Amino acid sequence: MSNVINFKTDNKTKKQAQKIAQEMGLSLSSVLNVMLLNFIKRKTLFISLNHEEPTDYLLDLLRESENEIKKNALSPKFRKSKEAIKWLNK
């Protein structure tokens, strides 16, 4: 027996999801059913954003790291934690 689940989403999201599902030869209903079954089976929510864009904050950190590497301003390797603590405290 099939049941109907209603939920709200904006029109743009629905249209994009329908288009992608159609390109994959699926209905949006099939995609959502697979997601629900996966959620039940794994008791986990898996989210993947294939086109993630790094934040400005992350880009700044990466630039800072690159500059430190160019200047060779990196910490040395330590064999013991006491050596690392000593180096950090200078």
Secondary structure as a PSIPRED ss2 file (coil, helix, strand):
# PSIPRED VFORMAT (PSIPRED V4.0)

   1 M C   1.000  0.000  0.000
   2 S C   1.000  0.000  0.000
   3 N C   1.000  0.000  0.000
   4 V C   1.000  0.000  0.000
   5 I C   1.000  0.000  0.000
   6 N C   1.000  0.000  0.000
   7 F C   1.000  0.000  0.000
   8 K C   1.000  0.000  0.000
   9 T C   1.000  0.000  0.000
  10 D C   1.000  0.000  0.000
  11 N H   0.000  1.000  0.000
  12 K H   0.000  1.000  0.000
  13 T H   0.000  1.000  0.000
  14 K H   0.000  1.000  0.000
  15 K H   0.000  1.000  0.000
  16 Q H   0.000  1.000  0.000
  17 A H   0.000  1.000  0.000
  18 Q H   0.000  1.000  0.000
  19 K H   0.000  1.000  0.000
  20 I H   0.000  1.000  0.000
  21 A H   0.000  1.000  0.000
  22 Q H   0.000  1.000  0.000
  23 E H   0.000  1.000  0.000
  24 M C   1.000  0.000  0.000
  25 G C   1.000  0.000  0.000
  26 L C   1.000  0.000  0.000
  27 S C   1.000  0.000  0.000
  28 L H   0.000  1.000  0.000
  29 S H   0.000  1.000  0.000
  30 S H   0.000  1.000  0.000
  31 V H   0.000  1.000  0.000
  32 L H   0.000  1.000  0.000
  33 N H   0.000  1.000  0.000
  34 V H   0.000  1.000  0.000
  35 M H   0.000  1.000  0.000
  36 L H   0.000  1.000  0.000
  37 L H   0.000  1.000  0.000
  38 N H   0.000  1.000  0.000
  39 F H   0.000  1.000  0.000
  40 I H   0.000  1.000  0.000
  41 K H   0.000  1.000  0.000
  42 R H   0.000  1.000  0.000
  43 K C   1.000  0.000  0.000
  44 T C   1.000  0.000  0.000
  45 L C   1.000  0.000  0.000
  46 F C   1.000  0.000  0.000
  47 I C   1.000  0.000  0.000
  48 S C   1.000  0.000  0.000
  49 L C   1.000  0.000  0.000
  50 N C   1.000  0.000  0.000
  51 H C   1.000  0.000  0.000
  52 E C   1.000  0.000  0.000
  53 E C   1.000  0.000  0.000
  54 P C   1.000  0.000  0.000
  55 T C   1.000  0.000  0.000
  56 D H   0.000  1.000  0.000
  57 Y H   0.000  1.000  0.000
  58 L H   0.000  1.000  0.000
  59 L H   0.000  1.000  0.000
  60 D H   0.000  1.000  0.000
  61 L H   0.000  1.000  0.000
  62 L H   0.000  1.000  0.000
  63 R H   0.000  1.000  0.000
  64 E H   0.000  1.000  0.000
  65 S H   0.000  1.000  0.000
  66 E H   0.000  1.000  0.000
  67 N H   0.000  1.000  0.000
  68 E H   0.000  1.000  0.000
  69 I H   0.000  1.000  0.000
  70 K H   0.000  1.000  0.000
  71 K C   1.000  0.000  0.000
  72 N C   1.000  0.000  0.000
  73 A C   1.000  0.000  0.000
  74 L C   1.000  0.000  0.000
  75 S C   1.000  0.000  0.000
  76 P C   1.000  0.000  0.000
  77 K C   1.000  0.000  0.000
  78 F C   1.000  0.000  0.000
  79 R C   1.000  0.000  0.000
  80 K C   1.000  0.000  0.000
  81 S H   0.000  1.000  0.000
  82 K H   0.000  1.000  0.000
  83 E H   0.000  1.000  0.000
  84 A H   0.000  1.000  0.000
  85 I H   0.000  1.000  0.000
  86 K H   0.000  1.000  0.000
  87 W H   0.000  1.000  0.000
  88 L H   0.000  1.000  0.000
  89 N C   1.000  0.000  0.000
  90 K C   1.000  0.000  0.000
